[in-house]
Amino acid sequence: MALLHAPGIGSVNFNRLLKMAGDPALLFSTPDSGLTKWGIKASLREYLRTPDWESVEVSLQWQQQPNNHLITLQHPLYPPQLREIPDPPPLLFVHGDPEVLSTPQLAMVGSRNPSISGKETAQEFAYHLAASGLSIVSGLAIGIDGACHSGALEADGITIAVTGTGLDRVYPASQHTLAHEIGQQGALVSEFPPGTKVRPGNFPRRNRIISGLSLGTLVVEAADKSGSLITARLASEQGREVFAIPGSIHNPLARGCHKLIRQGAKLVETAGDILEELAPLLRELEPTQTDRPPSNQQDQPLDPDYQRLLECLGFDPVQIDLLIQRSGLTAEEVSSMLILLELEGHVSSAPGGMYCRTGQSAPKNQPDRA
C-alpha cells in the first residue's frame, strides 16, 4: 500500500520492482546504494525513506468498512483474466462481492451522450447478455455505460463498474443511486486508493481494466474520436474480442462503430451473435430465451394517419418540419399525433425538438435487435 502511494509509480514499474524485491518490505529497508543498483530513481528512493503512511492509514480504514475489500495481484480472488494483461493493477479496491470478478465478463462501452435508440439498444443487449450468464462490465459514466449497468440489474444479473477515482466517491455524482445498486448486486472496482480525485489521465488507465476483466468488448454507440475506441483498442491489444453494433450512416454516433468494423471488429445485431462468437470460452453458458418484462402497451393497430406519420419517421432523429413535408399533414396534426405516439412508446423525443422511432415501433417481421 505504501508503494502504491509513491509518486509517479505506475503498474508496470510497481510490478517490476515487486518482481526484483520479492517482498515489498525490502524496498523500504534496502540501503540507498542497493536501490540505485536496481535502477530506482532518486525521487522514488527519497519517498521510500519517508513513505506516506498517512494515506496508507486512510486506505486501511476504508478497507475496514463493510463490503470493502483489498485484493493484491497474488490474492486467489484476483480476477484471472485481468492478471493476463501486460500491466495488471498490483492492487484492486473492491466494494461489493469480489468473487464476481472471476465470472465470465463482457465489457460494454459507448457514448456519454447517446441517441435515444442507442441507449435503448445498450440496455436491451445488457439485459439479454446478463440473463444468459455474462457479467456486464462498464465504467459508470452517464449515457451508454449507465444503460448497460441498468440493463444487467434489470435482468437480476451481475454488473461490475470500474471507476477512475477512489471508491470513497462516486463520479459522476448523478450515478450515486446506480453505484449503490451495483455494490449490492455486483461490484465497484478501482486501482486508485481512496482520496483519488477526478483526473483526466485516470480514465484511460481505467479503460484497460474494463477490457482486461472481460472476454470481449462491445461498443454500442461511439463517435469517431470517442474514448470508447480507446477501450476497444486496448481490448484488441490484450487479445480480446471486439464487437460493434452498426448504425445509420447519417448518425455521427455510429461512425466510431463503423470504423471499428472496418478495422476488423465483429458486427453484431443480436445478443446471440456475441454468445455464439464467445461459445468456445463459454461452454457452461447457454443463450436464454428470457424476455424483458412486457410493457403495459396494448398491441393495437394504429390509425392509418398515425401509421403514415410513423412511416415518415426513421430511427434517426428528424425535425418536425421534415415530418410535415413527408407526411402531407398539417403542423397541428403532426404535433398532436407525435404527443400520442410518444405516450404510447412508439416515438422518442430528442434534443433540438427532434423525434425518432423506438425499438417498439420496429416492424413485427424483423428480429428483435437484442
C-alpha positions in Angstrom: 0.0 0.0 0.0 2.8 2.4 0.8 4.5 1.6 -2.6 1.2 2.3 -4.3 1.2 5.9 -2.9 4.7 6.5 -4.3 4.7 9.5 -6.7 4.9 8.7 -10.4 4.8 4.9 -10.0 2.6 3.0 -12.5 1.6 -0.6 -12.7 4.5 -1.6 -14.9 7.1 -0.1 -12.6 5.3 -1.3 -9.5 5.2 -4.9 -10.8 8.9 -4.7 -12.0 10.0 -3.5 -8.5 8.0 -6.2 -6.8 9.5 -8.9 -9.0 13.0 -7.7 -8.2 12.5 -7.4 -4.5 10.1 -10.3 -3.9 8.8 -8.7 -0.7 7.8 -5.1 -0.9 9.1 -4.5 2.6 12.6 -5.0 1.2 12.2 -1.9 -0.9 11.8 0.2 2.3 14.7 -1.4 4.1 17.3 -1.7 1.4 20.1 0.9 1.6 20.2 3.7 -1.0 23.1 2.1 -2.8 21.1 -1.1 -3.3 18.1 0.8 -4.6 20.4 2.6 -7.1 21.7 -0.8 -8.4 18.1 -1.7 -9.0 17.7 1.3 -11.3 15.4 3.2 -8.9 15.3 6.9 -9.5 16.3 9.5 -6.8 12.7 10.8 -6.3 11.4 7.2 -5.6 14.4 6.5 -3.3 13.6 9.6 -1.3 10.0 8.5 -1.0 11.0 5.0 0.2 12.9 6.6 3.0 9.8 8.6 4.1 6.6 6.8 2.9 3.2 8.4 3.0 1.9 6.4 6.0 -1.0 8.8 6.5 -2.5 8.0 3.1 -1.9 4.3 3.8 -3.9 4.6 7.0 -6.8 6.2 5.1 -6.8 3.2 2.7 -6.7 0.7 5.6 -9.6 2.4 7.3 -11.6 2.3 4.1 -10.8 -1.5 3.9 -12.3 -2.0 7.4 -15.7 -0.7 6.3 -18.5 -3.2 5.4 -18.3 -4.8 2.0 -14.9 -3.2 1.2 -12.0 -5.4 0.1 -8.4 -5.0 -1.0 -7.1 -7.6 -3.4 -3.4 -8.0 -4.3 -2.1 -9.5 -7.5 -1.2 -12.7 -5.7 -4.6 -13.0 -4.0 -6.7 -16.0 -5.0 -9.6 -13.7 -5.7 -7.7 -11.6 -8.1 -9.5 -11.9 -11.5 -7.6 -14.3 -13.7 -8.5 -12.5 -17.0 -7.0 -9.2 -15.6 -3.8 -10.9 -14.4 -3.0 -11.9 -18.0 -2.8 -8.3 -19.4 0.7 -6.7 -19.8 0.2 -4.2 -16.9 -2.2 -5.6 -14.4 -3.0 -3.4 -11.4 -1.0 -4.6 -8.4 -3.9 -3.7 -6.1 -7.6 -3.6 -6.6 -10.0 -1.8 -4.3 -13.4 -3.6 -4.4 -16.8 -2.6 -3.0 -19.3 -5.4 -3.3 -18.7 -9.1 -3.9 -15.1 -9.8 -5.0 -16.0 -13.2 -6.3 -17.9 -11.8 -9.2 -14.6 -10.6 -10.7 -13.8 -14.2 -11.7 -17.1 -14.7 -13.6 -17.3 -14.6 -17.4 -17.5 -11.0 -18.3 -18.3 -8.8 -21.3 -17.3 -5.1 -21.4 -19.9 -2.7 -22.8 -19.0 0.9 -23.6 -20.2 3.8 -25.7 -21.1 7.5 -25.8 -21.8 9.6 -22.8 -24.4 11.5 -25.0 -26.1 8.7 -26.9 -29.2 8.8 -29.0 -32.5 7.5 -27.6 -32.3 4.4 -29.7 -28.6 3.8 -28.7 -29.4 3.9 -25.1 -32.3 1.5 -25.5 -30.1 -0.9 -27.5 -27.4 -0.8 -24.8 -30.0 -1.6 -22.1 -31.6 -4.4 -24.2 -28.2 -6.1 -25.0 -27.1 -5.9 -21.4 -30.4 -7.4 -20.2 -30.2 -10.4 -22.5 -26.5 -11.0 -22.0 -26.7 -10.7 -18.2 -29.8 -13.1 -18.3 -27.6 -15.5 -20.2 -25.0 -15.6 -17.5 -22.4 -13.0 -18.6 -21.4 -10.3 -16.1 -21.6 -6.8 -17.7 -18.6 -4.6 -17.1 -18.6 -0.8 -17.8 -17.4 2.5 -16.5 -20.3 4.0 -14.5 -20.4 7.0 -16.8 -23.7 8.6 -17.9 -25.1 7.5 -21.2 -24.3 4.1 -22.6 -22.4 2.9 -19.5 -25.3 3.7 -17.2 -27.7 2.0 -19.6 -25.6 -1.2 -19.6 -25.4 -1.4 -15.9 -29.2 -0.8 -15.6 -30.0 -3.5 -18.1 -27.9 -6.0 -16.3 -29.5 -5.1 -12.9 -33.0 -5.3 -14.5 -32.2 -8.9 -15.5 -31.1 -9.7 -11.9 -27.7 -10.3 -13.4 -24.2 -9.3 -12.3 -22.7 -6.0 -13.3 -19.2 -4.5 -12.5 -18.4 -0.8 -12.6 -14.7 0.2 -12.9 -14.0 3.7 -11.8 -11.3 6.3 -12.4 -11.4 7.7 -8.9 -11.1 6.2 -5.4 -14.1 4.3 -4.2 -14.8 6.7 -1.4 -16.6 8.9 -4.0 -18.9 8.4 -6.9 -18.2 10.1 -10.2 -20.3 11.4 -11.8 -22.3 12.2 -8.6 -25.5 11.7 -10.6 -24.8 8.0 -10.7 -24.8 7.6 -6.9 -28.0 5.5 -6.7 -26.8 3.3 -9.6 -23.5 2.8 -7.9 -25.2 1.7 -4.7 -27.3 -0.9 -6.6 -24.2 -2.2 -8.4 -22.5 -2.6 -5.0 -25.4 -4.7 -3.8 -25.7 -6.9 -7.0 -22.1 -6.9 -8.3 -19.0 -4.9 -7.5 -17.4 -1.5 -7.9 -13.6 -1.7 -8.7 -10.8 0.7 -8.8 -7.0 0.6 -8.8 -6.9 4.0 -7.3 -6.8 4.4 -3.5 -9.5 6.3 -1.5 -9.0 10.0 -1.8 -8.1 9.9 -5.5 -9.9 12.7 -7.2 -11.1 13.1 -10.8 -8.1 13.4 -13.2 -8.3 13.0 -17.0 -5.3 10.7 -17.1 -7.0 8.2 -14.8 -9.7 7.2 -17.3 -7.5 5.6 -20.0 -6.0 3.5 -17.1 -9.5 2.6 -16.0 -10.4 1.6 -19.6 -7.6 -1.1 -19.7 -9.2 -2.7 -16.6 -12.6 -2.7 -18.2 -11.3 -4.5 -21.2 -8.8 -6.6 -19.2 -11.5 -8.1 -17.0 -13.5 -9.2 -20.0 -13.6 -11.8 -22.7 -14.6 -9.2 -25.2 -15.7 -5.6 -25.5 -18.9 -4.4 -27.2 -19.1 -0.8 -28.5 -22.7 0.2 -28.7 -22.6 3.8 -30.0 -19.5 6.0 -30.4 -18.3 9.0 -32.3 -15.2 8.9 -34.4 -13.0 10.2 -31.6 -14.8 8.6 -28.7 -13.0 7.4 -25.6 -14.8 4.1 -26.2 -12.5 3.4 -29.1 -9.6 3.5 -26.7 -11.2 0.7 -24.7 -11.7 -1.3 -28.0 -8.1 -0.8 -29.0 -6.9 -1.9 -25.6 -9.1 -5.0 -25.8 -7.6 -5.8 -29.2 -4.0 -5.3 -27.8 -4.9 -7.6 -24.9 -6.0 -10.3 -27.3 -9.7 -10.0 -26.5 -12.7 -9.9 -28.9 -14.1 -6.6 -30.1 -17.7 -6.3 -31.2 -19.5 -3.3 -32.6 -23.2 -2.5 -33.3 -23.7 -0.7 -36.6 -25.9 2.3 -37.0 -27.2 4.7 -39.6 -24.7 6.3 -42.0 -26.3 9.6 -41.0 -25.7 9.2 -37.3 -22.4 10.7 -36.2 -22.5 8.5 -33.1 -22.3 5.4 -35.4 -19.1 6.4 -37.1 -16.8 5.0 -34.3 -18.6 1.6 -34.6 -18.3 1.6 -38.3 -14.6 2.5 -38.0 -14.1 -0.5 -35.7 -15.9 -2.8 -38.1 -13.7 -1.7 -41.0 -10.7 -2.5 -38.7 -11.9 -6.0 -38.1 -14.3 -5.7 -35.1 -17.2 -8.2 -35.4 -20.5 -6.7 -36.4 -23.3 -7.8 -34.2 -27.1 -7.3 -34.4 -28.3 -9.5 -31.5 -27.0 -10.7 -28.1 -27.0 -14.2 -29.6 -24.3 -13.1 -32.1 -22.0 -12.4 -29.1 -22.8 -15.6 -27.3 -22.2 -17.6 -30.4 -18.8 -15.9 -31.0 -17.7 -16.5 -27.4 -19.1 -20.0 -27.3 -15.7 -21.7 -27.1 -15.0 -19.7 -23.9 -18.5 -20.0 -22.5 -19.3 -23.7 -22.7 -21.1 -23.6 -19.5 -23.4 -20.8 -20.7 -26.4 -21.3 -23.0 -28.3 -18.4 -24.6 -31.6 -17.9 -22.8 -34.9 -17.0 -24.2 -35.6 -14.7 -21.3 -37.6 -11.7 -22.5 -37.6 -8.3 -20.9 -40.8 -7.6 -18.8 -43.6 -6.7 -21.3 -44.6 -3.1 -21.4 -48.1 -2.0 -20.5 -48.9 -1.1 -24.0 -51.6 -2.9 -25.9 -50.5 -4.2 -29.3 -53.3 -2.4 -31.1 -53.1 -1.4 -34.8 -52.5 2.3 -35.3 -54.9 4.6 -37.1 -53.9 5.0 -40.8 -52.8 8.6 -40.3 -50.7 7.7 -37.3 -49.2 4.8 -39.2 -48.4 7.1 -42.1 -46.6 9.6 -39.8 -44.7 6.7 -38.2 -43.5 5.5 -41.5 -42.2 9.0 -42.3 -40.0 8.7 -39.2 -36.8 6.8 -39.2 -34.6 5.7 -36.3 -32.5 8.8 -36.8 -33.9 12.0 -35.2 -35.7 14.3 -37.6 -37.2 17.8 -37.3 -41.0 18.3 -37.2 -40.8 20.4 -40.4 -39.4 17.5 -42.3 -42.2 15.2 -41.0 -44.8 17.8 -42.2 -43.2 17.8 -45.6 -43.0 14.0 -45.8 -46.5 13.2 -44.5 -48.5 16.0 -46.0 -50.2 16.6 -42.7 -50.6 20.0 -41.0 -48.3 21.2 -38.3 -51.1 21.0 -35.7 -51.9 17.4 -36.8 -48.2 16.3 -36.6 -47.6 17.9 -33.2 -50.7 16.3 -31.6 -50.0 12.9 -33.1 -46.4 12.9 -32.0 -47.5 13.5 -28.4 -49.8 10.5 -28.5 -47.2 8.3 -30.3 -44.6 9.3 -27.6 -47.0 8.4 -24.8 -47.6 5.0 -26.4 -43.9 4.4 -26.7 -43.7 4.4 -30.5 -41.7 7.6 -30.7 -39.0 9.3 -28.6 -38.1 13.0 -28.4 -34.5 14.0 -29.0 -32.7 17.3 -28.3 -33.4 20.2 -30.6 -37.1 19.4 -30.9 -36.5 16.3 -33.0 -38.2 12.9 -32.9 -37.3 9.3 -33.8 -38.9 5.9 -33.7 -38.2 3.5 -30.8 -37.5 -0.2 -30.9 -41.1 -0.9 -30.0 -42.2 0.6 -33.4 -39.9 -1.8 -35.4 -41.8 -3.9 -38.0 -43.0 -7.1 -36.4 -41.5 -9.3 -39.0 -38.0 -8.2 -38.1 -36.0 -9.9 -35.3 -35.5 -8.0 -32.1 -32.2 -6.2 -32.0 -31.2 -7.9 -28.7 
